[in-house]
Amino acid sequence: MVYYYSMESLASFFQENEQKSNALLKKAFVYCLGVLVILIAACLVGLLPDIDTHTVVIICLIDTAIVIILLAVLKRWNNRGFIKYLFISVLCILTFSIAIIPNMRVYLSFLIPPLLSIFFVNERFTITTCIFSGLTYVLAIGARCLFEADDTFMTMSRLRYFFAYGFGGLVEHAIYSFILFYLTRTTRSLLMHSYLRKKRLNQIHNVILEGFANIVESKDKSTAEHISRTSRYVQIICEKLQERGMYPDTVNDTTIPVMIRAAPFHDLGKISISDDILNKPSELDGPEWHAMHHHPADGAQFILKNFVVLDDDLFTKTASEMALCHHEHVDGTGYPFKLIADEIPISARIMATADIFDALVSKRAYKLPYSIDDAYVELQKLSGTTLDPELVDCMVASRDKVEQVLKECCS
């Protein structure tokens, strides 16, 4: 077990945050459309008498077309790295176009792009946005100096107006940008430390919990390597199901690693069963079977109570299902609940197939190991009664991989 997470893992954390921030900006542009429509309506009904209606309508219609094109582009390239730069560039252009309308005073709007950039928690992106927004602000002031009427500037010359409002505003913008940059750097540092600390704690919890699984393995002396082999059989079955396009909602790129990770804990309930029962060389009697029948529920209860510290609901749910239901039979003769077919979670049905196959090819206190040919014959006999026929077929179709697992574990 490694007690640190790689930079790739940390990078994926910030990449996920970037995707969420892109979604936030996408919503912001949808709101922009609403603002543009309101601005056009306000001019048409005379609420802004000092502003030329035709100019506002033309500019707003152009801006609306730009936003619609941007949203269409996002449907195809939603998660690309350049999207955030495209977002901010278009936002600055929209602000610029509104700011150059005569008698419009929207200078504070140039602070919106830098403010939105801090959601990405990326110092380089924040400073790039601040610079671009500042330059756009200066260009807007320059455009006003060139095109607005003389009475706009009162007693000031156009050049003096440009220096007073352009560079004066730019200094204020620079101070604001420095504050945002500092906030971004501090937030990123705090997020990194929090993320790494959480992952480190999860790893320690995993080590402790895997220790319990290993204790179970050591109690049952006849099941050496059982935990590692069954995890690999679970992986083989899952990959075959995915290859065939079966159970896409429950067997996919998200759930398969979770099932593989959860497999070692399927027999955790055996920790409460005495060694004499687990290693008895003869058939179990009534009270001993009663004790054995309790281990699925005991294991699931232990998982639900102790795995919550991992803050991974999918893993906890999957591990508890595997522990609770891996002795259920598809014909309803299993235990503890006598579930039938699809009433048994797919993770537990996969676990049962892997568990029974490994029991067949392994030496037990009460039996010798089956040959792989005999194990497959027996597995197919159990198909449709004890085991799910589709999962047995996956094991049969993946025999070469199964044999490779056995070869590696026995070498």
C-alpha positions in Angstrom: 0.0 0.0 0.0 1.3 3.4 -1.0 0.7 6.3 1.4 0.6 9.1 -1.1 -1.4 10.1 -4.2 0.4 10.8 -7.4 0.3 14.2 -9.1 -1.9 12.6 -11.8 -4.5 12.0 -9.1 -4.3 15.5 -7.9 -4.5 16.8 -11.5 -7.6 14.8 -12.1 -9.2 16.5 -9.0 -8.5 20.0 -10.5 -9.6 18.8 -13.9 -13.0 17.7 -12.5 -13.2 21.2 -10.8 -12.5 22.8 -14.2 -15.4 20.9 -15.8 -17.7 22.0 -13.0 -16.5 25.6 -13.5 -17.1 25.4 -17.2 -20.7 24.3 -16.5 -21.0 27.3 -14.2 -19.8 29.7 -17.0 -22.2 28.0 -19.4 -25.0 29.0 -17.1 -23.6 32.5 -16.9 -23.8 32.9 -20.6 -27.4 31.6 -20.6 -28.1 34.4 -18.2 -26.3 36.8 -20.5 -28.9 36.1 -23.1 -31.5 37.2 -20.7 -29.7 40.4 -19.9 -29.3 41.3 -23.6 -33.1 40.7 -24.1 -33.9 42.9 -21.1 -31.6 45.6 -22.3 -33.2 45.6 -25.8 -36.7 45.7 -24.2 -35.7 48.6 -21.9 -34.5 50.7 -24.8 -37.6 49.9 -26.9 -40.0 51.0 -24.2 -38.1 54.2 -23.4 -36.6 53.3 -20.1 -33.1 54.4 -21.3 -33.9 57.7 -23.1 -30.2 58.9 -23.2 -29.1 55.8 -25.2 -29.5 55.4 -28.9 -32.0 52.5 -29.3 -30.8 51.4 -32.8 -27.2 51.1 -31.6 -28.2 49.1 -28.6 -30.4 46.7 -30.6 -27.8 46.1 -33.3 -25.0 45.5 -30.7 -27.2 43.3 -28.5 -28.3 41.2 -31.5 -24.7 40.7 -32.5 -23.8 39.7 -28.9 -26.8 37.3 -28.8 -25.5 35.6 -32.0 -22.0 35.3 -30.5 -23.4 33.7 -27.3 -25.6 31.2 -29.3 -22.6 30.2 -31.4 -20.5 29.8 -28.3 -23.1 27.6 -26.6 -23.3 25.5 -29.8 -19.5 25.0 -29.8 -19.7 23.9 -26.2 -22.0 21.0 -27.1 -19.1 19.5 -29.1 -16.1 20.5 -27.1 -17.4 20.8 -23.6 -14.4 19.5 -21.6 -11.4 20.8 -23.7 -8.8 22.8 -21.9 -9.2 25.9 -24.2 -12.9 26.2 -23.3 -12.3 28.4 -20.2 -10.2 30.8 -22.3 -12.9 30.9 -24.9 -15.5 31.7 -22.2 -13.5 34.6 -20.7 -12.6 36.0 -24.1 -16.2 36.1 -25.3 -17.3 37.6 -22.0 -14.7 40.4 -22.3 -15.9 41.0 -25.9 -19.5 41.2 -24.8 -18.6 43.7 -22.0 -16.5 45.7 -24.4 -19.4 45.9 -26.9 -21.8 47.2 -24.3 -19.3 49.6 -22.8 -18.7 51.5 -26.1 -22.3 52.3 -26.5 -22.6 56.1 -26.0 -23.9 57.1 -22.5 -23.5 53.5 -21.2 -21.6 53.3 -17.9 -20.7 49.7 -17.3 -17.0 50.0 -16.3 -17.5 47.8 -13.3 -18.6 45.0 -15.6 -15.0 44.5 -16.6 -14.3 43.1 -13.1 -16.8 40.2 -13.7 -14.4 38.0 -15.9 -11.6 38.1 -13.3 -14.1 37.3 -10.6 -15.4 34.3 -12.4 -11.9 33.0 -13.2 -11.2 32.3 -9.5 -13.7 29.4 -9.7 -11.1 27.5 -11.8 -8.5 27.8 -8.9 -5.7 28.3 -11.5 -3.2 31.1 -10.9 -2.1 31.3 -14.5 -5.7 31.5 -15.8 -6.7 34.1 -13.3 -3.7 36.4 -14.1 -4.3 35.9 -17.8 -8.0 36.8 -17.4 -7.1 39.9 -15.3 -4.6 41.1 -18.0 -7.0 40.5 -20.9 -9.9 42.1 -19.0 -7.8 45.2 -18.1 -6.6 45.6 -21.7 -10.2 45.3 -22.9 -11.2 48.0 -20.4 -8.5 50.4 -21.8 -9.6 49.7 -25.3 -13.2 50.5 -24.4 -12.1 53.8 -22.8 -10.1 54.6 -26.0 -13.1 53.8 -28.2 -15.3 56.2 -26.2 -12.7 58.9 -26.6 -12.7 58.5 -30.3 -16.4 58.2 -31.0 -18.4 59.9 -28.3 -19.7 63.5 -28.6 -17.6 66.4 -27.1 -20.2 67.1 -24.4 -19.5 63.7 -22.8 -16.1 64.9 -21.7 -17.3 68.2 -20.2 -14.2 70.4 -19.5 -11.7 67.6 -20.1 -9.9 67.0 -23.4 -10.3 63.5 -24.9 -6.7 62.7 -24.2 -6.9 63.8 -20.6 -10.2 61.8 -20.3 -8.4 58.7 -21.6 -5.5 59.0 -19.2 -7.7 59.8 -16.2 -10.3 57.1 -16.7 -8.2 54.6 -18.8 -5.0 54.4 -16.8 -6.6 55.4 -13.5 -9.1 52.6 -13.9 -6.3 50.3 -15.0 -4.5 50.9 -11.7 -7.6 50.1 -9.8 -8.0 47.0 -11.9 -4.5 45.9 -11.2 -5.0 46.2 -7.4 -8.2 44.2 -7.8 -6.4 41.6 -9.9 -3.6 41.2 -7.3 -6.2 40.5 -4.6 -7.9 37.9 -6.9 -4.6 36.3 -7.7 -3.7 36.0 -4.0 -7.1 34.5 -3.3 -6.7 32.0 -6.1 -3.3 30.9 -5.0 -4.4 30.6 -1.3 -7.6 28.7 -2.3 -5.6 26.3 -4.5 -3.1 25.6 -1.8 -5.8 24.9 0.8 -7.7 22.7 -1.7 -4.5 20.7 -2.4 -3.7 20.2 1.3 -7.3 19.2 2.0 -7.5 16.8 -0.9 -4.2 15.1 -0.1 -5.1 14.8 3.6 -8.4 13.3 2.8 -6.9 10.8 0.3 -4.2 9.9 2.9 -6.8 9.3 5.5 -8.8 7.1 3.1 -5.7 5.1 2.3 -5.0 4.5 6.0 -8.6 3.5 6.5 -8.3 1.1 3.5 -5.2 -0.5 5.0 -7.0 -1.0 8.3 -10.0 -2.5 6.6 -7.9 -4.7 4.3 -6.2 -5.9 7.5 -9.5 -7.2 8.7 -10.0 -9.0 5.4 -6.5 -10.6 5.7 -7.4 -11.6 9.3 -10.3 -13.5 7.9 -8.1 -15.1 5.3 -5.6 -16.2 7.9 -8.4 -17.6 10.1 -9.5 -19.9 7.3 -6.2 -21.6 6.6 -7.4 -23.4 3.5 -8.1 -20.2 1.6 -4.6 -18.8 0.9 -4.7 -16.4 -2.1 -8.5 -16.6 -2.1 -9.0 -12.9 -1.7 -6.7 -11.9 -4.5 -7.9 -14.6 -6.9 -11.6 -13.8 -6.4 -10.9 -10.1 -7.0 -9.4 -11.0 -10.3 -12.2 -13.3 -11.3 -14.6 -10.4 -10.5 -12.6 -8.2 -12.9 -12.7 -10.9 -15.6 -16.5 -11.3 -15.4 -17.1 -7.6 -15.3 -14.9 -7.0 -18.4 -16.7 -9.7 -20.3 -20.1 -8.3 -19.4 -19.0 -4.8 -20.5 -17.5 -6.2 -23.7 -20.9 -7.8 -24.4 -22.8 -4.6 -23.5 -24.7 -6.2 -20.7 -25.9 -4.4 -17.6 -24.5 -1.0 -18.8 -26.1 0.9 -15.9 -24.5 -1.3 -13.2 -21.4 -2.7 -14.9 -19.4 0.2 -16.4 -16.2 2.1 -16.1 -17.3 3.7 -12.9 -18.6 0.6 -11.1 -16.1 -2.1 -12.3 -13.2 -0.7 -10.3 -15.5 -0.4 -7.3 -16.5 -4.0 -7.5 -12.9 -5.2 -7.8 -11.9 -3.1 -4.8 -14.9 -4.3 -2.8 -14.4 -8.0 -3.5 -11.8 -8.7 -0.8 -14.4 -7.8 1.9 -17.1 -10.3 0.8 -16.3 -12.7 3.7 -15.6 -10.1 6.3 -18.4 -11.6 8.5 -16.3 -14.7 9.0 -14.2 -12.8 11.5 -16.9 -13.6 14.1 -16.9 -17.4 13.4 -14.6 -19.7 15.3 -11.5 -21.2 13.7 -12.8 -24.7 14.5 -15.9 -24.2 12.3 -14.0 -22.5 9.5 -11.3 -25.3 9.4 -13.5 -28.3 10.2 -12.5 -31.2 8.0 -15.9 -32.8 8.1 -19.5 -31.7 7.3 -20.9 -29.0 9.6 -23.7 -29.8 12.0 -26.8 -27.8 12.6 -25.5 -25.1 15.0 -22.3 -24.7 13.0 -24.3 -24.1 9.8 -26.5 -21.6 11.7 -23.3 -19.7 12.7 -22.1 -19.8 9.1 -25.4 -18.5 7.8 -24.9 -15.4 9.9 -21.6 -14.3 8.4 -23.1 -12.5 5.3 -25.3 -10.3 7.6 -22.5 -9.8 10.1 -20.1 -8.7 7.3 -22.6 -6.3 5.7 -23.3 -4.7 9.1 -19.6 -4.3 9.8 -19.1 -2.6 6.4 -22.0 -0.2 6.8 -20.9 0.7 10.2 -17.1 1.1 9.6 -16.7 2.0 5.9 -18.7 5.2 6.2 -15.4 6.9 7.2 -14.2 6.5 3.6 -16.9 8.9 2.4 -17.5 6.7 -0.7 -21.2 5.8 -0.8 -20.9 3.7 -4.0 -18.0 1.6 -2.5 -19.8 1.1 0.8 -23.0 0.1 -0.9 -21.3 -2.3 -3.3 -19.1 -3.9 -0.6 -22.1 -4.4 1.7 -24.2 -5.9 -1.1 -21.4 -8.4 -2.0 -21.0 -9.4 1.7 -24.7 -9.7 2.3 -25.9 -11.5 -0.8 -22.9 -13.6 -2.2 -24.5 -16.8 -0.8 -27.9 -16.1 -2.4 -28.9 -18.5 -5.2 -30.7 -17.4 -8.4 -33.4 -20.2 -7.8 -34.1 -18.8 -4.3 -32.5 -21.5 -2.2 -29.6 -19.4 -0.9 -29.3 -17.4 2.3 -29.8 -15.2 4.2 -33.0 -13.9 2.4 -33.7 -16.6 -0.3 -33.7 -13.9 -3.0 -34.4 -14.9 -6.6 -32.6 -14.0 -9.8 -32.5 -10.2 -10.4 -33.6 -9.6 -6.8 -29.9 -10.4 -6.0 -27.7 -7.3 -6.8 -25.5 -7.9 -9.8 -22.4 -7.2 -7.8 -23.3 -10.1 -5.4 -24.1 -12.5 -8.3 -20.7 -11.7 -9.8 -19.1 -12.3 -6.4 -20.9 -15.6 -6.0 -19.7 -16.9 -9.3 -16.1 -15.9 -8.6 -16.3 -17.2 -5.0 -17.7 -20.6 -5.9 -15.3 -21.2 -8.8 -12.3 -20.4 -6.6 -13.7 -22.8 -3.9 -13.9 -25.5 -6.5 -10.3 -25.2 -7.6 -8.9 -24.7 -4.1 -8.0 -27.2 -1.4 -10.3 -27.1 1.6 -10.2 -28.9 4.9 -13.0 -31.0 3.7 -12.0 -31.7 0.1 -9.2 -31.8 -2.5 -9.0 -29.2 -5.3 -10.9 -29.8 -8.5 -9.0 -29.8 -11.8 -9.9 -26.8 -13.9 -11.9 -29.0 -16.3 -13.9 -30.6 -13.5 -14.4 -27.1 -11.9 -15.9 -25.8 -15.2 -18.2 -28.8 -15.5 -19.4 -28.3 -11.9 -19.8 -24.5 -12.5 -22.1 -25.3 -15.5 -24.1 -27.7 -13.4 -24.8 -24.9 -11.0 -25.8 -22.5 -13.8 -29.5 -21.5 -13.4 -29.8 -22.9 -9.9 -27.1 -21.5 -7.7 -25.4 -19.2 -10.2 -26.5 -16.7 -12.8 -26.2 -18.4 -16.3 -25.0 -15.2 -18.0 -22.2 -14.9 -15.5 -21.2 -18.6 -15.7 -21.1 -18.1 -19.5 -18.7 -15.1 -19.0 -16.4 -17.4 -16.9 -16.5 -20.0 -19.6 -15.8 -17.5 -22.4 -12.9 -16.1 -20.4 -11.2 -19.4 -19.6 -7.8 -18.4 -20.9 -7.7 -15.4 -18.5 -8.9 -17.6 -15.6 -6.2 -20.2 -16.3 -3.7 -17.3 -16.4 -4.8 -16.2 -12.9 -4.4 -19.7 -11.5 -1.0 -20.1 -13.1 0.3 -16.9 -11.6 -1.1 -17.6 -8.2 0.2 -21.1 -8.1 3.7 -20.3 -9.4 
